[in-house]
Amino acid sequence: MKVLIIGGTIFYGKLLALELLQQGHSVTIFSRGNIIPKELTTAGANFIKGDRTNYAEFPHYFTDQRFDVVYDNCVMTAADIENAVTTFKDKISHYIICSSVAVYSDWDRQTPYHEAEIDYDFVMQPNTSLTPTNQWLIDYGNGKRAAEKALLGSGIPYTIIRPTVIQGEQDPFARMWYYIERLLTKHPIAIPNNPKVAQLQHTYVQDIARFAALVINKNKPEGKAYNIAGDTEHSLESYIEQLAKLCQQKIQISHIDNQSLRERLPNYPLFFDRALTVNSSSAQTDYGFQPTPSAEWITKTAQWYIDQQADLLDKADACLREEELNTLT
């Protein structure tokens, strides 16, 4: 098949492209062109350089292009969807978007969400007391939800994939590194003082790429959404304990109330202070999907960060900040 990936040069987009190329598909990647990985060019990927938010120009990139499947890796708004539908409707057999579990309305719910439990009319309201980072997260969830809603009545054959927080090697946000850096430098780690608040059920990067490839290969759009998550729901503290063992370091935990954590530590990894969990049995039923065991991918990812630590110590979002130490004293 001929597959177009919108945004596929880093992290899970790159892994998906490599997976499809290895399977013999023709893969074209549309991106700004800031990063062109050598392994993709070597594997035979094609590239189109452009900005998907330039809605006037976007359709013209594909005037003479034909694809079987479009995998949209960077949908953020309803306008993104509307423009994509204008561009590809009646020209492709399957439009797949990577959404997020952030579309669900309660990010601290104590029971897992099923796919149908989404309120497309819900809009999370701005909160002026939040840090810019947490306010961005509200905008992100609202944008993803509005994008899905725009897709529903579009007339284009589609599938929606909703992963939880994605972790793994080469994570551009270095989420796991936030904790490993503090363990290696023997600094305290802040976690919410309510253990029910921080429940992790994160997705391994190779799993989201693998599931997307399953959907593309089956190529039977049914207008369904699929939650994708890891096999284990565990507390943030147990997650850090596992990292500490892998780093061979002792843990210095500082408990802090959740509101203060969100307000005073703006660079705390997104959704690591939440209890947003999902049921992903539909992916198992329809596609036979089984996630990588959490212990396996956490070990593999942690070792990658430990091996790369010399190149990561100055990463902006990972550096220990004075305000963090002040918060924990």
Buried (B, 14 or more C-beta within 10 A) or exposed (E): BBBBBBBBBBBBBBBBBBBBBEEEBBBBBBBEEEEEBEEBEEBEBBBBEBEBBEBEEBEEBBEEBEBBBBBBBBBBBBBBBBBBBEBBEEEBBBBBBBBBBBBBBBBBBEEBBBBEBBEEEEEBEEEEEBBEBBBEBBEBBBBBBBBBBBBEEBEBBBBBBBBBBBBBBBBEBBBBBBBBBBBBEEBBBBBBBEBEBBBBBBBBBBBBBBBBBBBBBEBEBEEBBBBBBBBBBBBBBEBBBBBBEBBEBEBEBBEBEBEEBBBBBBBBBBBBBBBBBBBBBBBEEBBEBEBBEBEEBBBBBBEBBBEBBEEBEEBEBBBEEEEBEEBBE
